[in-house]
Amino acid sequence: MQTTAITIRGVEFGVGMPKICIPIVARTKEELLNQARDICRKDPDCVELRIDWYEDVNRQEQVLDLLRQLRALLGNRVLLCTFRTDREGGKSAISCDSYKALYRMVCQSGYVDLIDVEAYMEEGLLEDVVRMAHKADVRVVASNHDFQATPPEEELIKRLQFMDLAGADFPKLAVTPNREEDVLTLMSATLQYRRLGGEKPVITMSMGRTGTISRLAGEVFGSAVTFATAGQASAPGQIPVDEVRQALRIFHAYR
């Protein structure tokens, strides 16, 4: 099954080499903006603002001002905004109502292109936020993270399909391998999602050092985006962007 590409600010997600996304992770506005300047020098396809790190995430005016300044710095680069809850490896706890209110404000600001929504936070929440985001012309990454293990392949496929059917533009899975075979399970599930009829660009990764290959071989197995570092990592196993870009080019050249 051919992946249906999604184009955002001229970047085609789901075709060719996986696109590189670099996260911004810092507490203060000054640190976040300084990181953004450094990241721009690496010329990524996408920049992720991990807004759960931001010390003023609960202050609407401060969030909007940060987004405005980030957009000015990033120019036409794709901006993904993510509030990762502490349940899935993030820095902060948040109620479901506050989570939805934050994303409503972010989407309506006009500064972001994508948001990341945790798929299993509360029943119906993903569908609600997808509708709200799409109304504001913002795309949605639906995500699920397991920092303990890698579920069976059938379960991984089921989760990708659930996110797809809920209306997300990019289903995303991040799992933890406890043995080498777990990495193969994740990559096989990514491939099987497409072979079973999934057409959306997916984002999958096996975290930590054992899962490194999953961050580099996305073009072979079907993952459309890989996360790299230009400083501090936001998840276990992320690799410096220059090394990621070199590896992606090798896989692409010999496809």
HELIX and SHEET records of a PDB file:
HELIX    1   1 LYS A   29  CYS A   40  1                                  12    
HELIX    2   2 ILE A   51  TRP A   53  5                                   3    
HELIX    3   3 GLN A   60  LEU A   74  1                                  15    
HELIX    4   4 ASP A   86  GLU A   88  5                                   3    
HELIX    5   5 CYS A   96  SER A  109  1                                  14    
HELIX    6   6 LEU A  125  LYS A  135  1                                  11    
HELIX    7   7 GLU A  153  LEU A  165  1                                  13    
HELIX    8   8 GLU A  180  ARG A  195  1                                  16    
HELIX    9   9 THR A  212  LEU A  216  1                                   5    
HELIX   10  10 GLY A  218  PHE A  221  1                                   4    
HELIX   11  11 VAL A  241  ALA A  253  1                                  13    
SHEET    1   A 2 ILE A   6  ILE A   8  0                                        
SHEET    2   A 2 VAL A  11  PHE A  13 -1                                        
SHEET    1   B 9 ILE A 203  SER A 206  0                                        
SHEET    2   B 9 PHE A 170  VAL A 175  1                                        
SHEET    3   B 9 ARG A 139  HIS A 145  1                                        
SHEET    4   B 9 LEU A 114  GLU A 118  1                                        
SHEET    5   B 9 VAL A  78  THR A  82  1                                        
SHEET    6   B 9 CYS A  46  ARG A  50  1                                        
SHEET    7   B 9 LYS A  19  ILE A  24  1                                        
SHEET    8   B 9 VAL A 225  THR A 229  1                                        
SHEET    9   B 9 ILE A 239  PRO A 240  1                                        
END                                                                             
